[in-house]
Amino acid sequence: MLETARLRLRAHRPGDFADSSALWGDPNVTRHIGGRPLSEEEVWARLLCYVGHWAWMGFGYWVIEEKNSGEFVGEMGFADWKRQIEPSLGGVPELGWVLATRHHGKGYATEAVRAAIVWGDSCFALPPSSADPKNPVVSVAPQLRSAQMVCLIDPENVRSLRVAEKCGSKKSCAHPTRASPQFSWPGKRRRSPSCLFMQTCPFCSFSLSYSLR
């Protein structure tokens, strides 16, 4: 569990299915993420994928909720989607976020992404030999112990582009196998040059990537 001034990032529960279904079923939310609302069947598969990431990889997606009210805000986290694109993102964790429409414009995405970056900075770049045995990051899959993180964003998704900019990302090149250009921004991290990866849907066709340093 992660906490910020206003938010709590926690593991998913079966009871989150209704909120997740409403989130991914909103065409305003999915307009830049795959381009269509998801069915309940697809949302259920997505939730199981989150659980599987934590069980197998030691990282995954969280529910974002308001600390004061406990209200569902959205979802965010890291994933390894095994994307078949060039240049390959193999071995680099992707960070994605998606918020319910009613919570847009509150600064929640930036607040949550910054917390996730700090977590990922300790999690993915931490050498196993120096890890605290009491620290859960030791369970992270070795192949994802990377100094980098990546995000994929639809170029028309202005809100998410702004979040990435606020979090210190840097514009970079395009994936030749994707229709959208790739971006990265220089950021301030404690370790070697890294990438903040934003990816919100494993079936998404958009590709912008951002790197943090």
Secondary structure, DSSP 8 states (H G I E B T S, - for coil): -EE-SSEEEE---GGGHHHHHHHHT-HHHHTTTTSS---HHHHHHHHHHHHHHHHHHS--EEEEEETTT--EEEEEEEE------SS--TT--EEEEEE-GGGTTSSHHHHHHHHHHHHHHHHHSS-GGG--TTSGGGGS-GGG--S--B----TT-HHHHHHHHHTT-B-----TTSSS----B----SSSSB-------TT-------BB-
